[in-house]
Every structure is written in structure tokens, then in C-alpha cells.
């Protein structure tokens, strides 16, 4: 305890000297230096650098971290999504999770569509209605991703059906986007549709249960940037680009 007290006193004196009249310290650099002590003292907020910036080689960039208010709002959104979709989550038809992209509401395609079809079923409209209520209060970009299993679709005949899983997954994601925009009044500028066919599986395709998990529509609430950040540009950015950033 005595040693820790001495260390704290020394650190306090060190930062007093840094902030003295004889030393010019830029505010951002000072905050960045403070953040580097996280983990050793356990009292300061910090985190790994997620974008290049001033003194990024120090391994921390406190100015690039989201505020506590933003984190709290995001946690509240996650809880709300879990509550409004509780029956479907319990029946394993819907899963709510999060990763580096943001909040993911993953809905089984078997709940949404008939096999080989992109037409929304009645059950899907009910679920999407609740999801739309959640999304309308957000300014985040929202990406709808269509996925299939690895089984080839039946060859299209007489203008019916789809010739590949690319087309099927694309049609499904577009129909979900159209429903959210036209029926639930989600801002279409926030929406985008993406097709991945069978190439982004989350389970093995060698068993019926695994293939059922892979047949899904993911509604991803992206955390990188929101519509409010790009609306003042002369030409608003039409799509989030976090997937291509390195």
C-alpha cells in the first residue's frame, strides 16, 4: 500500500509538471497519454486504436472512442431487440447478437419465405413490423443481408423461380428492404440490400440443422457511422463503407 501511494504521488507530480506554464501540452496529446495508463492503474478509460490519428503509434486513441452515452444507447437497443423478439428467439427462429459491424438481428429464411421463394410470408410481416418499430428510432445505417445454404436452387422454368442462390438471396434481401421502407416507414436512405448466397455460412452445411441456420436474412444495424454524420455533405454518402476500410 505504501509503494502504491508513492507511485500515485509521483504520477500526480509528473502530470502537474506536464501541465505547468513551462511546458506546452496539446489537450489531445495529454488525453492520449492518460489513456495509455489503462490496465496498469485500472482507473482510466482507454482502448485500442481503431483508426490512424495523432500519436497512433502509442496504441491508444481516446478521441476515437465512442462516448459512454453512445454505448448506453447501443446497449439499450440490444435489450429492446431481445425483448420484442423474445418468442421467436425462444423458438430459435431469430437470433440477436453483436460483432464489430454492430447489432445483428438474424432471422431464419424458413420463417420468412417458402423454399425457393422470395415472397414474404405472413409470419415474416409480423416480425418485420416489430423490427421496423425498433429501427425507426435510429440514425444508423441498416444493411439487410440475404444468405442461403449450399444446395443449388431448382432451374428456373417459365419465368418462375431463380437460376442461382445469388439471385435468390438478392431478391430476399431486397424484399425485406422494400417492406421496411414502404410498410414500416424506415428511412430508405439508411437502408441497403446485400446478397451473399451460400458464401457466408455460420454453420456446417452437411446436416439439415446447419443448412437451416445458414438460410437466413441478417438485419445489421451498423455502428461505424450514421446518417446524421453525412447529411451535411454536398453529396450524401449513399452506403456505409466500413467493410472495405482497413
Buried (B, 14 or more C-beta within 10 A) or exposed (E): EEEEEEEEEEEEEEBEEEEEEEEEEEEBEBBBBBBBBBEEEEEBEBBEBBEEEEBBEEEBBBEBBEEEEEEEBBEEBBEBBEEBBEEBBEEEBBBBEBEEBBBBBBBBBBBBBEEEBBEBBEEBBEBBBBBBEBBEEBEBBBBBBBBBBBEEBEEEEEEEBBEBBBBBBBBBBBBBBBBBBEEBEBBEBBBBBBBBBBEBBEBEBEEEEBBBBBBBBBBBBBBBBBBEEBEEEEEEBEEBEBEEEE
